[in-house]
């Protein structure tokens, strides 16, 4: 797993624009991401379909641990 930094558990693989968009919306954890719909995530400027796919895959991977 590729972590972006110690202040959040968002994967760095989603890219800087998506990470910035999530952090700007005070979304700092995968749990918070899991509580949002794809439509809500895509409404954030900087979060695209690829970032949403990576986030969903990452959440599933973490759940399987």
CORQUI-V484845 format. One line per field, one symbol per residue. ss: DSSP state (A for helix, B for strand, O for the rest). phi: phi as a letter, one per 40 degrees, with the letter a starting at -180 (. if undefined). psi: psi as a letter, one per 40 degrees, with the letter a starting at -180 (. if undefined). A space follows every 10 residues. Layout:
BEGIN
ss: ???
phi: ???
psi: ???
END
This chain:
BEGIN
ss: OOBBBOOBBB BAAAOAAAAA AAAAOOOOOA AAAAOOOAAA AAOOOOOOAA AAAAAAAAAA AAAOO
phi: .bccaccabc ccccgccccc cccccgbbbc cccccbcdcc ccccchbbdc cccccccccc ccccc
psi: ihidaeeifh hdeeiddddd ddddefheid ddddeiiddd ddehhehadd dddddddddd ddde.
END
